[in-house]
Amino acid sequence: MRTNFDALLMLSIVASVLFASASVGYYHLVYLPHRDAQLDIERAVERERVDAEKQAEREKAEAEKREEQERVLGERRRAEAEKRAEQERQLADRLASEVLCVPKTSSVLIA
């Protein structure tokens, strides 16, 4: 009876060692590589998301810069147009005053 008990005890020890080593093997050969692959995918997705956010921020900054440049250019053109209009008004006023100041005797000399 003792030999049967010893054999049964030895068999249960061997089975428990095999079960433990199978668990460790599964953890290292199946679970960890799958988890690492999943983490790599998640990191890649996160990196792409961050890159997309940075690109969107750059595009937004460039658009704002372009709008500011267009606004400044528009203001400059408006100021130049107003300046030209003022110069034309001054020239027209000067010409009108010169025409009004021409003596009437000059028409007699021509005739």
VENQUI-V651971 format. One record per residue. N is the residue number from 1. PSI is psi in whole degrees, -180 to 180 (none if undefined). NEAR is the number of other ideal C-beta (glycine too) atoms within 8 Angstrom. Layout:
n;psi;near
N;PSI;NEAR
N;PSI;NEAR
This chain:
n;psi;near
1;-36;4
2;-38;5
3;-38;6
4;-41;7
5;-42;8
6;-42;8
7;-42;8
8;-42;8
9;-44;8
10;-42;8
11;-40;8
12;-35;8
13;-46;8
14;-43;8
15;-41;8
16;-38;8
17;-43;8
18;-41;8
19;-44;8
20;-44;8
21;-33;8
22;-40;8
23;-46;8
24;-43;8
25;-45;8
26;-43;9
27;-46;9
28;-30;7
29;-25;7
30;-56;7
31;-51;8
32;-47;9
33;-38;8
34;-43;8
35;-42;8
36;-41;8
37;-42;8
38;-42;8
39;-39;8
40;-41;8
41;-45;8
42;-41;8
43;-42;8
44;-43;8
45;-43;8
46;-42;8
47;-42;8
48;-40;8
49;-44;8
50;-42;8
51;-40;8
52;-40;8
53;-43;8
54;-42;8
55;-41;8
56;-40;8
57;-41;8
58;-44;8
59;-39;8
60;-44;8
61;-41;8
62;-41;8
63;-43;8
64;-40;8
65;-44;8
66;-44;8
67;-42;8
68;-43;8
69;-42;8
70;-40;8
71;-46;8
72;-43;8
73;-41;8
74;-43;8
75;-40;8
76;-44;8
77;-41;8
78;-43;8
79;-41;8
80;-41;8
81;-42;8
82;-39;8
83;-45;8
84;-43;8
85;-42;8
86;-42;8
87;-41;8
88;-39;8
89;-44;8
90;-41;8
91;-43;8
92;-41;8
93;-42;8
94;-43;8
95;-40;8
96;-41;8
97;-35;8
98;-39;8
99;-39;7
100;-24;6
101;-4;6
102;127;7
103;150;5
104;-12;6
105;-21;6
106;-31;8
107;-26;7
108;-38;7
109;-33;6
110;-37;5
111;none;4
